[in-house]
């Protein structure tokens, strides 16, 4: 949800789709080319409620710098792309309208590209890299952002859109159009207006035959929230079953302990221990048992999270509240499932308990 919100919840993404699919079936990138730069310009000029429009196109190329090389996605964008997709510059500057107009051979690279291709100790700004047979002067490096469900700017190379069309793709089509709306309230209206405009421009009278697809980030965010809510309920159900099974195990262990220590209980009651004394003793043992198990669980969970996070490219966050909640639940399990064995021990007759073999 954070990565989607980072892209902007007031963002519409228009992508090509197979004609006649109603926009419901998305083809692989590059498989369908139905959007053009003129479509993006028409949206910017004719649709009210639009703040910025940023078309993009992409191509995969091998990058070379001295003896190092790597495969990367070359994305052609305009100056508005930086604001629309919430990118930040770590050093240098982003692409300008002048770069796009002149189809300059310049590039802005992601942090991963800078690290893997140019290496440490080299200032990427001012260096020249080669993408295929095209030389690109690096004018900026992006702040590390991490991957999102849509893209990974850290591993991308951004060039002016006209540069990509002239030197890499050889066409005038774009792979997608990013539209930033004034706010979320006007998104539905803007989306409907864009759909009508593109249908008219593409000569399509039936919306079910649309050769494009419009994705709303607010809808994606809403769907993701629903999905994460469902997963939360599922995990809560699994956790509840696990806690219940664990509680039954604690109860059985405490009942066994009561049986094994029947003579001890009888002796304690014979010399003056009250039922509450015996009850508190076994409840304390039950809670201690669950707290020790909880402490071991917290330690294992923290260790596994610390080990797994770097492997998954994530950051492990273990909050104090989650630890306190876990410890509190453990104590609660000890009290709830230890109460019956404790009361059973407290109810034993001293005479019968002392005669127990």
C-alpha positions in Angstrom: 0.0 0.0 0.0 2.9 2.3 0.8 4.5 1.8 -2.6 1.2 2.5 -4.4 0.6 5.6 -2.3 4.2 6.7 -3.1 3.3 6.7 -6.8 0.3 8.9 -6.1 -3.3 7.7 -5.4 -4.5 10.4 -7.9 -2.7 8.7 -10.8 -4.3 7.1 -13.9 -2.2 4.8 -16.1 -3.3 4.2 -19.7 -1.8 1.2 -21.4 -2.4 -0.6 -24.7 -4.5 -3.7 -24.8 -5.6 -6.1 -27.5 -8.3 -4.5 -29.7 -11.7 -6.0 -29.0 -10.8 -7.2 -25.5 -12.5 -4.2 -23.9 -9.3 -3.3 -22.2 -9.8 -6.2 -19.9 -6.9 -8.3 -21.2 -3.5 -6.8 -20.9 -0.9 -8.0 -23.4 2.8 -8.3 -22.7 4.7 -5.0 -23.0 5.4 -4.2 -26.6 3.0 -6.9 -27.9 0.4 -4.3 -28.7 1.1 -0.7 -29.8 -2.1 1.4 -29.9 -1.1 4.6 -28.0 0.8 7.5 -29.6 2.4 10.7 -28.3 -0.5 12.6 -29.9 -2.9 10.8 -27.6 -1.0 12.1 -24.6 -1.0 15.6 -25.9 -4.7 15.5 -26.6 -5.4 14.4 -23.0 -3.3 17.3 -21.7 -5.0 19.8 -23.9 -8.6 18.7 -23.8 -9.4 17.0 -20.5 -10.2 19.2 -17.5 -9.0 18.2 -14.1 -5.6 16.9 -15.4 -2.5 18.3 -13.7 0.2 16.6 -15.8 0.5 14.0 -18.5 3.7 11.8 -18.8 3.9 9.4 -21.7 6.6 6.7 -21.7 8.1 4.0 -23.9 10.6 1.4 -23.1 13.2 -0.9 -24.7 15.7 -3.4 -23.2 19.3 -2.9 -24.0 22.7 -3.9 -22.7 24.6 -1.1 -20.9 28.3 -0.9 -21.1 30.7 1.3 -19.1 34.4 0.5 -19.6 34.7 -3.2 -18.8 31.4 -3.5 -16.9 28.1 -4.3 -18.5 24.5 -5.1 -17.5 21.1 -5.5 -19.0 18.6 -2.8 -18.2 15.3 -1.3 -19.3 15.7 2.0 -21.2 12.6 4.2 -20.6 11.8 7.2 -22.7 10.0 9.9 -20.7 9.3 13.6 -20.6 10.1 16.2 -18.0 6.7 15.7 -16.3 7.5 12.1 -15.5 9.6 13.0 -12.5 6.7 14.7 -10.6 4.0 12.3 -11.8 5.9 9.2 -10.6 7.3 10.9 -7.5 11.0 10.4 -8.4 13.7 12.3 -6.6 17.2 13.3 -7.8 20.2 12.3 -5.6 22.7 14.2 -7.8 22.7 16.1 -11.1 19.3 16.9 -12.6 16.4 15.3 -14.4 15.6 15.4 -18.1 14.2 18.7 -19.4 11.8 19.6 -22.2 14.7 21.0 -24.1 16.4 17.5 -23.9 13.2 16.0 -25.3 12.8 18.5 -28.1 16.3 18.1 -29.3 16.4 14.3 -28.8 19.6 14.6 -26.8 21.6 11.5 -25.9 21.4 12.0 -22.2 20.2 9.8 -19.4 19.2 9.7 -15.8 20.0 6.4 -14.1 18.7 4.6 -11.0 20.8 3.9 -7.9 21.2 0.2 -8.7 22.5 0.9 -12.2 25.0 3.5 -10.8 26.3 1.0 -8.3 26.5 -2.1 -10.5 27.6 -0.5 -13.8 29.9 2.4 -12.7 30.9 1.0 -9.3 31.7 2.7 -6.0 33.9 5.8 -5.9 32.8 7.0 -9.3 30.5 10.1 -9.7 28.0 9.0 -12.4 27.1 12.5 -13.4 29.2 13.5 -16.4 30.2 9.9 -17.3 29.2 8.4 -20.6 27.6 5.0 -20.9 26.7 3.0 -24.0 23.3 1.4 -24.6 23.7 -0.8 -27.6 25.5 1.4 -30.1 24.2 4.7 -28.6 26.3 6.8 -26.2 24.5 8.4 -23.4 25.8 11.2 -21.1 24.6 10.7 -17.5 23.1 13.9 -16.2 21.5 12.7 -13.0 21.1 9.8 -10.5 17.9 9.0 -8.7 17.4 8.5 -5.0 17.0 4.8 -4.1 13.2 4.2 -4.0 12.8 0.4 -4.2 10.6 -1.6 -6.5 6.8 -1.1 -6.6 4.1 -3.3 -8.2 4.4 -1.3 -11.4 8.1 -0.6 -11.9 11.6 -0.4 -10.3 13.2 3.0 -10.8 16.4 1.9 -9.1 17.2 -0.5 -12.1 16.0 1.9 -14.8 17.7 4.2 -17.2 15.6 7.2 -18.3 16.2 9.0 -21.6 14.1 11.7 -23.4 11.1 10.1 -25.1 12.1 11.4 -28.5 15.6 9.9 -28.0 14.2 6.5 -27.3 11.9 6.7 -30.3 14.7 7.8 -32.6 17.5 5.6 -31.5 16.0 2.6 -29.9 12.3 1.8 -30.8 12.2 3.5 -34.3 8.5 4.3 -33.9 6.1 7.0 -32.6 4.1 4.8 -30.2 4.3 4.9 -26.4 3.9 1.9 -24.0 1.8 3.8 -21.5 0.5 7.3 -20.5 0.6 8.5 -16.9 -2.1 11.0 -16.1 -2.0 13.0 -12.8 -5.3 14.3 -11.7 -6.0 17.3 -9.5 -7.3 15.1 -6.7 -9.1 11.8 -6.1 -12.5 13.4 -6.3 -12.3 14.1 -10.0 -10.6 10.8 -11.0 -13.8 9.1 -12.1 -14.8 12.0 -14.3 -11.3 12.4 -15.8 -11.2 8.6 -16.4 -14.5 8.7 -18.3 -13.5 11.8 -20.3 -10.2 10.1 -21.3 -12.0 7.0 -22.3 -14.4 9.0 -24.5 -11.6 11.0 -26.0 -9.4 8.0 -26.9 -12.3 6.0 -28.3 -13.1 9.0 -30.6 -9.4 9.4 -31.6 -9.0 5.7 -32.4 -12.3 5.5 -34.3 -13.9 3.1 -32.0 -17.7 3.4 -31.3 -18.1 0.5 -28.9 -16.3 0.8 -25.6 -16.1 -3.0 -25.3 -13.8 -2.9 -28.4 -11.4 -0.5 -26.8 -7.7 -1.0 -27.7 -6.5 0.5 -24.4 -6.8 0.0 -20.7 -7.1 2.7 -18.0 -5.9 1.7 -14.5 -6.7 3.9 -11.5 -4.3 3.9 -8.7 -7.1 4.7 -6.2 -8.9 1.5 -7.4 -5.7 -0.5 -7.1 -5.1 0.8 -3.6 -8.7 0.0 -2.6 -8.3 -3.5 -4.0 -5.0 -4.0 -2.2 -6.6 -2.8 1.0 -9.4 -5.4 0.6 -6.8 -8.1 -0.1 -4.6 -7.2 2.8 -7.7 -7.1 5.0 -8.7 -10.6 3.9 -5.1 -11.9 4.6 -5.2 -10.3 8.0 -8.4 -12.1 8.8 -7.0 -15.4 7.5 -3.8 -15.0 9.5 -5.8 -14.1 12.6 -7.9 -17.3 12.2 -4.7 -19.4 11.8 -3.1 -17.7 14.8 -6.3 -18.4 16.8 -6.2 -22.0 16.0 -2.5 -22.2 16.8 -3.1 -20.5 20.2 -6.0 -22.8 21.0 -4.0 -25.9 20.2 -1.1 -24.5 22.2 -3.5 -23.8 25.1 -4.8 -27.3 25.1 -1.2 -28.5 25.2 -0.5 -26.3 28.2 -3.7 -27.6 30.0 -2.7 -31.2 29.4 0.8 -30.5 30.8 -0.6 -28.8 33.9 -3.1 -31.7 34.5 -0.2 -34.2 34.3 1.7 -32.0 36.7 -1.2 -31.9 39.1 -1.5 -35.7 39.0 2.2 -36.2 39.5 2.3 -33.8 42.5 -0.9 -35.0 44.2 0.9 -36.0 47.5 2.7 -32.6 47.5 -0.6 -30.8 47.2 -2.1 -32.8 50.0 0.9 -32.1 52.2 0.7 -28.3 51.5 -3.0 -28.3 52.3 -2.5 -30.4 55.5 -0.1 -27.8 56.9 -2.4 -24.9 56.2 -2.3 -23.9 52.5 -5.6 -22.6 51.4 -7.3 -23.3 48.0 -6.3 -19.9 46.7 -2.7 -20.6 47.6 -2.7 -23.8 45.6 -4.6 -22.1 42.7 -2.1 -19.2 42.6 0.8 -21.6 42.7 -0.3 -23.6 39.6 -1.5 -20.5 37.8 1.9 -18.9 38.3 3.6 -22.1 36.9 1.3 -22.1 33.9 2.0 -18.4 33.2 5.7 -18.9 33.6 5.6 -21.8 31.2 3.8 -19.8 28.5 6.0 -16.7 29.0 9.2 -18.7 28.6 7.7 -20.2 25.4 6.7 -16.7 24.3 10.2 -15.3 24.9 11.7 -18.1 22.8 9.2 -17.4 20.1 9.9 -13.7 20.0 13.7 -14.4 19.8 13.2 -16.9 17.0 10.8 -14.5 15.1 13.2 -11.6 15.5 16.2 -13.7 14.3 14.3 -15.1 11.3 13.1 -11.6 10.3 16.6 -10.2 10.6 18.0 -12.9 8.4 15.1 -13.0 5.8 14.7 -9.3 5.3 18.0 -8.6 3.4 17.4 -11.7 1.2 13.9 -10.4 0.3 15.1 -6.8 -0.2 13.0 -5.6 2.7 13.6 -4.0 6.1 12.7 -5.9 9.3 10.6 -3.9 11.7 9.9 -5.5 15.1 8.0 -2.9 17.2 7.9 -2.9 21.0 4.1 -3.0 20.8 4.1 -6.3 18.9 6.5 -7.8 21.4 4.4 -6.6 24.3 1.2 -7.9 22.6 2.8 -11.3 22.1 3.9 -11.5 25.7 0.5 -10.4 26.9 -1.2 -13.1 24.8 1.1 -15.7 26.2 0.3 -14.6 29.8 -3.4 -14.7 28.9 -3.1 -18.2 27.5 -1.4 -19.3 30.7 -4.2 -18.0 32.8 -7.1 -19.2 30.7 -5.8 -22.7 30.1 -4.1 -23.1 33.4 -7.1 -22.1 35.5 -8.9 -25.5 35.3 -5.8 -27.6 36.3 -5.1 -25.1 39.1 -8.7 -25.3 40.4 -8.6 -29.1 40.2 -5.5 -29.1 42.3 -7.0 -26.7 44.8 -10.1 -28.8 45.2 -8.2 -32.0 46.2 -9.0 -33.4 49.6 -5.8 -33.4 51.8 -6.7 -36.9 53.2 -7.2 -38.4 49.7 -4.2 -36.6 48.3 -1.8 -37.9 51.0 -3.0 -41.5 50.4 -2.5 -41.1 46.6 0.2 -43.5 45.2 
